Amino acid sequence: MKTAIAMVIVALGLGACNSISVKEKTLEPGSKIYAARGGYTMRRSIKDELERHGHIVLVGKAVLRESYDTDGNEVTSERDKIPGDTRYYVSVRERREKFRPIWCSLNGFWWWNFSVSIADQQTGEELMTWRGRGCADSSMRLLRKTLDKMEKTNGDGKH
């Protein structure tokens, strides 16, 4: 009995920790969504999942800006220009993923630690905030469920 209780406590301690705030039925189907370039695995996975949900994911156009430092050396920096007709902005802050073959053996092998936000560019309203950490597959399952809650339906339950 003590062993079973100890196993339950360990299992709960090993589980993912997530805090999500969602405004349901606020994401228009087939919308244009801006997401910054690059990132680790989670950012790429979120872009892929948004596209699977029928959204158009844009990374903007790179704009190079030349300037000079205090010694007169030319410094070139790059920033992205968000297209004007982009409806939503997804921000993903993530740490480098960690390979956890034992901890996440049945759940994607990779451990993620992240913060995600989706905001409506038209209203300025934040529609979803998610601070979490967990194995890759369970995090993606939670993202799919969250996107399903966020997306507006056309009355027949379909997006």
C-alpha positions as CSV (number, residue, x, y, z in Angstrom):
1,M,0.0,0.0,0.0
2,K,2.8,2.4,0.9
3,T,4.5,1.6,-2.4
4,A,1.4,2.4,-4.3
5,I,0.9,5.8,-2.5
6,A,4.6,6.6,-3.1
7,M,4.2,5.8,-6.8
8,V,1.2,8.1,-7.1
9,I,3.0,10.9,-5.4
10,V,6.0,10.5,-7.7
11,A,3.8,10.3,-10.8
12,L,2.1,13.6,-9.8
13,G,5.5,15.2,-9.2
14,L,6.7,14.2,-12.6
15,G,3.6,15.5,-14.4
16,A,3.7,18.7,-16.5
17,C,2.8,22.0,-14.9
18,N,0.6,24.4,-17.0
19,S,-1.4,27.5,-16.4
20,I,-3.7,28.5,-19.3
21,S,-6.1,31.4,-19.6
22,V,-8.4,31.2,-22.7
23,K,-11.1,33.3,-24.1
24,E,-13.3,30.7,-25.9
25,K,-14.8,31.1,-29.4
26,T,-12.6,34.2,-30.2
27,L,-10.3,32.8,-33.0
28,E,-11.7,33.3,-36.5
29,P,-11.3,30.2,-38.7
30,G,-8.8,30.6,-41.6
31,S,-7.2,33.8,-40.1
32,K,-3.8,35.2,-40.8
33,I,-1.5,34.8,-37.7
34,Y,1.9,36.3,-37.3
35,A,4.6,34.3,-35.5
36,A,8.3,35.3,-35.2
37,R,10.9,33.4,-37.2
38,G,13.0,30.6,-35.9
39,G,12.9,29.4,-32.3
40,Y,13.2,25.9,-30.8
41,T,10.9,23.0,-31.4
42,M,7.8,24.4,-29.7
43,R,7.6,27.5,-31.8
44,R,7.9,25.4,-35.0
45,S,5.3,22.9,-33.7
46,I,2.8,25.7,-32.8
47,K,3.2,27.2,-36.4
48,D,2.6,23.7,-37.9
49,E,-0.5,23.1,-35.6
50,L,-2.0,26.5,-36.5
51,E,-1.6,25.6,-40.2
52,R,-3.2,22.2,-39.6
53,H,-6.1,24.1,-38.0
54,G,-6.5,26.0,-41.3
55,H,-4.8,29.3,-40.4
56,I,-2.3,31.1,-42.5
57,V,0.9,31.6,-40.6
58,L,3.1,34.5,-41.6
59,V,6.6,35.4,-40.4
60,G,6.6,38.9,-41.9
61,K,9.1,40.5,-44.2
62,A,12.7,41.1,-43.0
63,V,13.6,44.7,-42.9
64,L,17.4,45.5,-42.7
65,R,18.4,48.6,-40.9
66,E,21.9,50.0,-41.2
67,S,23.4,52.2,-38.4
68,Y,26.7,53.0,-37.0
69,D,28.2,52.2,-33.5
70,T,30.2,54.8,-31.5
71,D,33.4,53.9,-33.3
72,G,31.8,54.6,-36.7
73,N,31.5,50.9,-37.7
74,E,28.5,49.9,-39.7
75,V,26.0,47.7,-37.8
76,T,23.2,46.0,-39.6
77,S,20.2,44.8,-37.7
78,E,17.1,42.9,-38.9
79,R,13.5,43.1,-37.7
80,D,10.3,41.8,-39.1
81,K,7.5,43.8,-40.6
82,I,4.1,42.4,-39.7
83,P,1.7,42.4,-42.7
84,G,-1.1,44.9,-42.1
85,D,-3.9,42.5,-42.6
86,T,-2.6,40.0,-40.0
87,R,-5.5,39.4,-37.5
88,Y,-3.6,37.6,-34.7
89,Y,-0.1,37.6,-33.2
90,V,1.3,34.6,-31.4
91,S,4.3,35.1,-29.1
92,V,6.3,32.1,-28.0
93,R,9.1,32.3,-25.5
94,E,10.8,29.1,-24.9
95,R,13.9,27.6,-23.4
96,R,16.1,25.1,-25.2
97,E,14.3,21.8,-25.2
98,K,15.9,19.0,-23.1
99,F,16.2,15.4,-24.1
100,R,14.5,13.3,-21.4
101,P,14.4,9.7,-22.6
102,I,13.2,8.3,-19.2
103,W,10.9,11.1,-18.1
104,C,9.2,11.5,-21.4
105,S,9.7,8.0,-22.8
106,L,6.1,7.6,-23.9
107,N,5.5,11.2,-24.6
108,G,7.8,12.6,-27.2
109,F,11.2,12.3,-25.4
110,W,11.7,16.1,-25.3
111,W,10.9,18.4,-22.3
112,W,9.7,21.9,-23.1
113,N,9.6,25.0,-20.9
114,F,7.6,27.9,-22.5
115,S,5.3,30.8,-22.4
116,V,2.8,31.4,-25.2
117,S,0.4,34.2,-25.9
118,I,-2.1,34.8,-28.7
119,A,-3.5,38.4,-29.1
120,D,-6.0,39.9,-31.5
121,Q,-4.3,42.7,-33.6
122,Q,-7.7,44.4,-34.3
123,T,-8.9,44.7,-30.7
124,G,-5.6,44.5,-28.8
125,E,-7.2,41.8,-26.6
126,E,-5.1,38.9,-25.4
127,L,-7.1,35.7,-26.2
128,M,-4.8,33.1,-24.6
129,T,-1.9,33.0,-22.2
130,W,-0.1,29.7,-21.4
131,R,2.8,29.3,-19.2
132,G,3.9,25.7,-18.9
133,R,6.5,23.0,-19.1
134,G,6.1,19.3,-20.0
135,C,6.8,16.6,-22.5
136,A,6.4,17.5,-26.2
137,D,3.5,15.2,-27.1
138,S,1.4,16.1,-24.0
139,S,2.0,19.8,-24.6
140,M,0.9,19.5,-28.2
141,R,-2.3,17.6,-27.2
142,L,-3.1,20.5,-24.8
143,L,-2.4,23.0,-27.6
144,R,-4.9,21.2,-29.9
145,K,-7.6,21.1,-27.2
146,T,-7.0,24.8,-26.4
147,L,-7.2,25.8,-30.1
148,D,-10.4,23.8,-30.5
149,K,-11.9,25.8,-27.6
150,M,-10.7,29.1,-29.0
151,E,-11.9,28.7,-32.6
152,K,-15.3,30.0,-33.6
153,T,-17.6,27.4,-35.2
154,N,-20.1,27.9,-38.1
155,G,-23.0,26.5,-36.1
156,D,-22.6,22.9,-37.1
157,G,-19.6,22.3,-34.8
158,K,-17.1,22.6,-37.7
159,H,-14.4,25.2,-37.9
